[in-house]
Amino acid sequence: MKITITILFALGMLIVQAQQAQWRGPNRDGIYPETDLLKSWGETGPAKLLTIEGIGDGYSSAVEFENLIYVTGKIDSLDYLSAIDQSGKILWQTAYGAAWTKSYTASRCTPTIENNRVYVISGQGRLACIDAKTGGEIWAQEVDKQFAADYHLFGFAESPLIVDNLVISVPGGPKTTMVAFNKNTGELVWQSQPLNQKRSYAAPVLYEHKGIRQILAFTSKELISVNPANGELVWHYPYFKHSVEKGVEEIGINMTNTPIYKENEIFITSGYNCPSVMLTLAADGKSVSEKWVNPTFDCHHHGVVLVDGYLYGSNFYSNAKGKWVCADWNTGEIMYLTDYENKGAVIFADGMLYAYIDKTGTVALVEPTPKGFEPVSVFKMEAGKGPHWAHPSIYNGKLFIRHGEALEVFTLKM
């Protein structure tokens, strides 16, 4: 009887831990574990379920958790978290901190949700834990003020990372690089050593190498790896050395994309003519070496996905232009470089790529093949205004597309 109870308790804990929604899917890699989705759409695209407005301006993605939709947005001078029901009704809105004010001020934090708690960080670095049912604030920390965060050109764009009982943020600056708070109480658990570098725009991610877990994150100059148990800075890689832009020695570069990891390798990419790099972890996990460098696949801020040994995404020719790219994971060889409208965000689910073009608002359903970028079906985002920079997301058979102050929801089922 005791053994049975123990097993049931353990299974229950696994189920509880699985209840999470966050930036770019369960593993922050743009892969959504949905099944039985449409493999083509009609001329007008998949059936639209909802158009939701009044959420504030934002570049962040929407997430769905226990039949509610959560999204952040800037209203006046504050960042707000909105909870929306399946009819499109906004149930509550909670302000969680001052928005960024200097450049591209819309909200950029995609909510992280675990066990009915929502974790968000405002444009000026106020990290908050909010009750997912009521919208009430449970705790908050002024991360950037407390640790004297040093901002890069465009502020920052971070989505909090949950690791066990910790919530992670990467303020950078002269006092620390990464910090961890108790996710239940907000108490500071550890802070890593400072590298005295500016904040980046990329969200951190957890990876495991030979049973040892570490957190990957960016500053404005380097990729860093941190031990989540104690905040030890295990290694840091000077990615900025590859940039051809001026002034990188002083301020760094625009680190924008969450790294992708597989086994003992890590892929990193950023726009602005900074080449992508494949890194190989040492056997002990305490250092990295370069496996290949590719100047073509410099993804702006739209994310990359790894499917069947190939990397898919778009690259950077200028702020206003880019092409679609596929590269071999192992060698870095470019399989195709396609001019299709413009660059954009990409995610993957149930055998298909979903591309969202940043200039035109076109949403394209594409079969992932190294032979070429050929959309099967397309439609255009109708609501909202401004650049189409929010990454799409997929939950419970629904496609979420955010454009500025509007969110549209489509069904991907028959």
C-alpha positions in Angstrom: 0.0 0.0 0.0 2.8 2.4 0.9 4.6 1.6 -2.4 1.4 2.3 -4.3 0.9 5.6 -2.6 4.5 6.6 -3.3 4.1 5.8 -7.0 0.9 7.7 -7.3 2.4 10.7 -5.5 5.4 10.7 -7.8 3.2 10.5 -10.9 1.1 13.4 -9.5 4.3 15.5 -9.1 5.2 14.8 -12.7 1.8 15.9 -13.9 2.0 19.1 -11.8 5.5 19.9 -13.2 4.2 19.3 -16.7 1.6 22.1 -16.3 3.6 24.9 -18.0 3.3 27.3 -20.8 6.1 29.6 -22.0 8.2 31.3 -24.7 8.4 29.3 -28.0 7.0 26.1 -26.6 7.8 23.5 -23.8 11.6 23.6 -24.6 11.9 27.2 -25.8 13.0 25.9 -29.2 9.9 26.8 -31.4 8.7 23.2 -31.4 5.1 22.7 -30.3 3.9 19.1 -29.5 0.6 19.4 -31.2 -0.9 16.6 -33.4 -3.6 16.1 -36.0 -3.3 19.6 -37.4 -4.4 20.7 -40.8 -1.7 20.1 -43.5 -3.3 22.8 -45.8 -5.7 25.7 -45.5 -8.3 27.2 -47.8 -7.7 30.5 -49.7 -8.6 32.6 -46.7 -6.5 30.5 -44.2 -7.6 28.5 -41.3 -11.0 29.3 -39.7 -10.7 32.4 -37.4 -12.1 31.9 -33.9 -11.3 35.2 -32.2 -10.1 38.7 -32.7 -9.1 40.2 -29.4 -8.2 43.9 -28.9 -7.6 46.0 -25.8 -4.6 44.0 -24.7 -2.0 46.8 -25.1 0.8 47.1 -27.6 3.3 44.3 -27.7 5.8 42.1 -29.6 5.3 39.2 -27.2 3.6 35.9 -27.9 0.3 34.7 -26.4 0.2 31.5 -24.3 -2.8 29.3 -23.3 -3.0 27.6 -19.9 -6.0 25.7 -18.5 -8.4 27.2 -21.1 -7.4 30.8 -20.5 -5.2 32.9 -22.9 -2.5 35.1 -21.4 -0.7 37.9 -23.1 1.3 41.0 -22.2 0.9 44.5 -23.6 1.9 48.1 -22.9 -1.0 50.4 -21.9 0.0 54.0 -21.4 3.3 53.8 -19.4 2.8 50.3 -17.9 3.1 46.7 -18.9 -0.1 44.7 -18.3 -0.9 41.0 -18.2 -4.3 40.1 -19.6 -6.2 36.9 -19.0 -8.8 36.1 -21.7 -11.5 33.4 -21.8 -12.4 31.2 -24.8 -15.0 33.7 -26.0 -12.4 36.4 -26.2 -13.6 38.3 -23.1 -10.8 39.9 -21.1 -11.4 38.7 -17.5 -8.7 40.8 -15.8 -5.7 43.0 -16.5 -2.9 43.4 -14.1 -0.1 46.1 -14.3 3.2 44.5 -13.4 5.7 47.3 -13.9 6.9 50.3 -15.9 7.2 49.7 -19.6 10.3 50.5 -21.7 10.3 54.1 -22.8 13.2 54.8 -25.1 12.9 52.7 -28.2 10.4 50.2 -29.5 8.4 50.5 -26.3 5.8 47.7 -26.7 5.8 44.8 -24.3 8.2 42.0 -25.2 7.8 39.5 -22.3 6.0 36.3 -23.1 4.4 35.0 -19.9 5.8 31.9 -18.2 3.1 29.9 -16.5 3.5 27.0 -14.0 1.0 25.6 -11.6 -1.4 28.6 -11.8 1.3 31.2 -11.3 2.3 33.6 -14.1 5.8 35.0 -14.2 6.5 38.2 -16.2 9.1 40.9 -16.3 8.4 44.5 -17.3 10.2 46.7 -19.7 12.2 48.3 -16.9 13.0 45.0 -15.2 10.3 44.5 -12.5 9.8 40.7 -12.2 6.4 39.7 -10.9 4.6 36.5 -9.9 0.8 36.8 -10.5 -2.0 34.4 -9.6 -3.3 32.9 -12.9 -6.9 32.7 -11.7 -7.4 36.1 -10.0 -4.7 38.4 -11.4 -3.5 39.2 -8.0 0.2 39.9 -7.5 1.9 37.3 -5.2 5.3 38.8 -5.1 7.6 41.1 -7.1 11.3 42.1 -7.4 12.8 45.2 -9.0 15.6 43.1 -10.7 17.1 45.8 -12.8 17.1 48.5 -10.1 18.5 46.1 -7.4 21.3 44.8 -9.6 22.0 48.0 -11.6 21.2 46.5 -15.0 23.0 48.1 -17.9 20.7 48.4 -20.9 21.6 47.8 -24.5 20.3 50.0 -27.4 16.7 48.7 -27.4 16.2 47.9 -23.7 15.6 44.1 -23.4 13.2 41.3 -24.2 13.3 38.6 -21.6 10.8 35.9 -20.7 11.4 34.4 -17.2 12.8 30.8 -17.1 11.6 28.4 -14.4 14.1 25.8 -13.2 12.9 23.6 -10.4 12.0 26.0 -7.5 13.8 28.9 -9.2 12.8 31.7 -11.5 15.7 33.1 -13.6 16.5 36.5 -14.9 19.6 37.9 -16.6 20.1 41.6 -15.8 23.8 41.8 -16.5 25.6 44.9 -15.4 28.3 45.5 -12.8 26.8 43.6 -9.8 25.9 40.2 -11.4 25.1 38.5 -14.7 22.2 36.1 -13.8 20.0 35.9 -10.7 17.7 33.3 -9.3 14.7 33.9 -7.0 12.5 31.4 -5.2 9.5 31.0 -7.5 7.1 30.7 -4.6 8.3 33.6 -2.3 10.4 35.8 -4.5 13.4 35.5 -2.1 16.8 35.8 -3.8 18.5 32.4 -3.9 21.7 33.2 -5.7 23.4 35.7 -8.1 26.2 34.8 -10.5 29.4 36.7 -10.8 29.4 39.9 -12.9 30.9 40.1 -16.3 30.1 43.9 -16.4 28.2 43.5 -19.7 24.9 44.9 -20.8 21.5 43.1 -20.9 20.7 41.2 -24.0 17.3 40.6 -25.8 17.3 36.8 -25.7 15.4 34.5 -23.2 17.5 32.0 -21.3 17.0 28.2 -21.7 17.9 25.1 -19.6 19.9 22.3 -21.2 21.4 19.0 -20.0 24.8 17.5 -20.9 25.6 14.0 -19.6 23.3 14.4 -16.7 24.5 17.8 -15.8 22.1 20.7 -16.2 23.1 24.2 -17.0 21.4 27.5 -18.1 22.3 29.1 -21.4 21.9 32.9 -21.6 23.2 35.9 -23.4 24.7 39.2 -22.3 25.3 41.8 -25.0 28.7 40.2 -25.8 28.8 36.6 -24.7 26.9 33.3 -24.5 27.1 32.1 -20.9 26.5 28.8 -19.1 25.4 28.9 -15.5 24.9 26.1 -12.9 21.3 26.3 -11.7 22.2 24.7 -8.4 24.4 27.6 -7.2 24.8 30.3 -9.8 28.3 29.3 -10.8 29.4 30.7 -14.1 30.7 27.6 -15.8 31.9 29.0 -19.1 31.3 32.0 -21.3 31.9 32.3 -25.0 32.8 35.7 -26.7 30.3 35.6 -29.5 30.7 39.4 -30.2 34.2 38.7 -31.7 32.5 37.6 -34.9 30.5 40.8 -35.4 31.4 43.2 -38.2 29.5 46.1 -36.7 31.3 49.1 -35.2 31.6 49.6 -31.4 31.0 46.0 -30.4 34.0 46.1 -28.1 32.3 48.7 -25.9 28.6 47.9 -26.1 28.3 44.4 -27.6 25.8 43.2 -30.3 22.1 42.5 -30.5 21.8 39.0 -29.1 18.2 38.2 -30.0 17.6 34.4 -30.3 17.4 31.7 -27.7 20.1 29.2 -28.3 19.2 25.7 -29.7 20.9 22.7 -28.1 21.1 19.0 -29.0 23.2 16.5 -27.2 26.7 18.1 -27.0 26.2 20.9 -29.5 24.7 24.5 -29.2 23.6 26.6 -32.2 23.6 30.4 -31.7 22.6 33.1 -34.2 22.0 36.8 -34.3 21.2 39.4 -37.0 23.1 42.5 -38.0 25.7 40.5 -40.1 26.9 38.5 -37.1 27.4 34.9 -38.4 25.8 31.9 -36.8 28.0 29.5 -34.8 27.8 25.9 -33.8 29.6 25.1 -30.6 30.7 21.7 -29.2 30.7 21.1 -25.5 33.8 19.6 -23.9 33.3 16.1 -22.4 33.1 17.6 -18.9 30.7 20.4 -19.9 33.1 23.1 -18.7 34.1 24.7 -22.0 33.0 24.9 -25.6 34.8 25.0 -29.0 33.7 26.2 -32.4 32.6 23.5 -34.8 31.5 25.7 -37.7 30.8 29.4 -38.4 28.3 30.4 -41.1 27.9 34.1 -42.2 24.7 33.5 -44.2 22.4 32.3 -41.4 22.3 35.5 -39.3 18.7 35.4 -38.0 17.5 38.8 -37.0 15.2 38.2 -34.0 12.7 35.7 -35.4 13.9 32.4 -34.0 15.1 29.2 -35.6 13.8 25.6 -35.4 15.7 22.3 -35.8 13.8 19.6 -37.7 15.3 16.2 -38.7 18.8 17.5 -38.8 18.2 20.8 -40.5 17.9 24.3 -39.2 15.1 26.5 -40.6 14.6 30.3 -40.3 15.3 33.6 -41.9 18.4 35.8 -42.1 19.3 39.5 -42.1 20.2 41.7 -45.0 19.0 44.9 -43.3 16.3 45.9 -40.7 13.8 45.8 -43.6 15.0 42.8 -45.6 15.9 39.1 -45.2 15.6 35.7 -46.9 14.5 32.3 -45.8 17.3 29.8 -45.0 17.9 26.1 -44.3 21.2 24.8 -43.1 22.6 21.4 -42.2 23.0 21.1 -38.4 26.1 19.0 -38.6 28.1 20.9 -41.3 26.5 24.4 -41.5 26.1 23.9 -45.3 23.4 26.1 -46.7 20.7 24.0 -48.3 18.6 26.9 -49.7 18.5 30.7 -49.5 15.1 31.8 -50.7 13.7 35.3 -51.3 10.0 35.0 -50.2 8.4 38.4 -49.3 10.7 39.1 -46.4 12.2 37.6 -43.2 10.0 36.5 -40.3 9.4 34.3 -37.3 9.1 30.6 -37.6 7.8 27.7 -35.4 7.1 24.0 -36.0 4.3 21.6 -35.2 3.0 18.3 -36.5 5.3 18.1 -39.5 4.9 21.7 -40.7 6.6 25.0 -40.4 4.6 28.2 -39.6 6.3 31.3 -41.0 5.0 34.8 -40.1 6.5 37.5 -42.4 7.5 40.6 -40.5 6.8 43.2 -43.2 3.6 41.9 -44.9 1.8 40.0 -42.1 1.6 36.9 -44.3 1.3 33.6 -42.4 2.7 30.7 -44.5 2.4 26.9 -43.9 5.5 25.3 -45.2 6.7 21.7 -45.4 10.2 21.4 -43.8 12.5 20.1 -46.5 16.0 21.1 -47.4 15.0 21.2 -51.1 13.4 24.6 -50.8 11.0 27.0 -49.1 7.6 26.5 -50.8 4.5 27.5 -48.9 1.6 25.0 -49.1 -1.0 27.6 -47.9 -1.0 31.3 -46.9 -3.2 34.0 -45.4 -2.6 37.5 -44.1 -3.0 38.9 -40.6 -5.8 41.5 -40.7 -6.0 43.0 -37.3 -3.5 45.2 -35.5 -0.8 47.6 -36.7 3.0 48.1 -36.6 5.7 45.5 -37.4 4.8 41.9 -37.3 7.4 40.9 -34.8 5.5 38.7 -32.4 6.3 34.9 -32.7 3.3 32.7 -33.4 2.3 30.1 -30.9 0.2 26.9 -30.9 -1.9 25.5 -28.1 -4.7 23.0 -28.0 -5.0 22.9 -31.8 -5.2 26.7 -32.1 -2.8 29.1 -33.8 -2.2 32.4 -32.0 -1.0 35.4 -34.0 -0.3 38.7 -32.3 0.1 42.0 -34.1 0.6 45.1 -32.0 -2.6 45.7 -30.0 -4.5 42.8 -31.5 -4.5 39.0 -31.1 -6.1 36.6 -33.5 -6.8 33.0 -32.8 -7.4 30.3 -35.5 -8.3 26.7 -35.4 -5.9 24.2 -36.9 -8.3 21.3 -36.7 -10.9 20.2 -39.1 
